[in-house]
Amino acid sequence: MSLKDPRRRPSRSVLAVLCLASVTAITVDHQGGEDSPFEPVRDALGNTLAPAQESAAVVARPLTEIPDFFTSNKSLRDDIAKLEAENQNLRGELATTSVVRRRAAELDGLLNAGKESGLALVPARVVAMEPAQSFTHTVTIDAGTSSGIYPDMTVINNRGLVGRVIAATKRSATVLLLADAESVVGARLGSSSEVGFLRGRGTVDGDARLDLDLVDDAETPGKDDVVVTWGSRNGTPYVAGVPIGIVEAVFSSPRDQAKHAVITPFVDFSSLDLVGVVVNAATEGDRPVIQAGELPDPDEED
Amino acid sequence: MALARGLLFTVLLLVAVVLQVTFFGYFSYDGVVPNLVLLVVVAAGLSRGPELAAVLGLVGGLAIDLAPPADHVAGRWALALVVVGYAAGRVRHDAGRSTLAALATVAACSFAGVSLFTLSGLLLDDPAVPVGEALAVIPPSVLYDLLLSPFVLPAAMRLFRRVQPAPQVAY
């Protein structure tokens, strides 16, 4: 029977062949791990799609404000009153504050994060997020190996730890978020320096929480205690001392060997935009590295 | 001509992948975004039959599996979308006529696609998702796919019909 015959029954062999092809791909990739033959394909596809992802993100960012158009008349009036008051304040501030600095408020926060922690950062923007249907919580950022970003580097933003780089192509990199269920971070309690392991719960929405298991079960973390990274050898994948979140609740049960704390992360994973990748201070790439100590004070420029 | 068609379909699938992870990432409901690739594959099935849809399912699925920021084992979405494409193609004579039937097909395909992907993840332990969390994600993703299908499905189906090769008489 010809393939073009419109009356033929749909061929089962096509389905069988394609299913086998998929299963083969799964097997090859699952067995291959890091050396999987799909890794070069991932890289190539990442490089090809990077410009498209960047431009799609540029289009989408302003559109996220559309829901605000549909607010009620009353709330709009309230907003106007509030804004007028704020406007007056801002007029006053305008005289004293550099315009550039206010426009880059977010970047400023990142600069300060780098300044306070003494880290060298490469700035990058989030351009793609993995759908929840895939059950892995990763994002793509618009900087890659050409900017000196490689796997196992720490990613932070102006609030705290975001995650770590797990893959990098020339122009983009994939970041595993702290909140992913596969993510494990060595963490330290700010008050007692007690160490433990922090795991994500696999949710990134507004009430994302992390679970902390302390190594020493004699120690009880206090509520609102700040949790920071414990740091790894050579600062990979996590540098030490980056704030992660605060203790929200503490649980312990007799059959558990350790105390169990629930941590509220500082970072809002559902609205990530500007992030910084912690790099070696000597890194040279196609974008400037924010150096911690040598940061020019924005107030001195005007 | 066949090569040009193949190229057109590949570009269409890649655009769907980019929109899905980048553009709709900003309009997600708890991280759930509409699966545009699945909608394109279903449209191919409804307008052109199971073979083309299954092939597009394989290509589109691999694109989702390999395009950043995907971090799961390659081939999982491919397997799910091959089955979805084939199934959509098989019911096209019944579902291609009325809008309601087409929407029902989208809902069924979307449910089957996400479920197959989740099941393959459970089998491979990649990642180890609790069943409860998986079940929470499936209804919004089916709803979102349904919501977007009136905008995507007719256009995609028209495109697939227009670039159809000229019918040949085989006997």
Interface residues (C-beta under 8 A of the other chain):
Chain A: S2 K4 D5 P6 P10 S11 V14 L15 L18 C19 A21 S22 V23 T24 A25 I26 T27 V28 D29 H30 S36 F38 V41 R42 L45 G46 L49 A52 Q53 A56 A57 V59 A60 R61 L63 T64 V127 A128 M129 E130 P131 A132 Q133 S134 F135 T136 H137 T138 V139 T140 I166 A167 T169 S172 A173 T174 V175 L176 D180 A181 E182 G202 T203 V204 D205 S270
Chain B: L14 V15 V17 V18 L19 Q20 V21 T22 F23 F24 G25 Y26 F27 S28 D30 G31 V32 V33 N35 G49 P50 E51 A54 V55 G57 L58 G61 L62 A63 D65 L66 A67 P68 P69 A70 D71 H72 V73 A74 G75 R76 A78 L79 V82 V83 Y86 G89 R90 V114 F117 T118 S120 G121 L124 D126 P127 A128 V129 E133 A134 V137 S141 P165 P167 Q168 A170 Y171
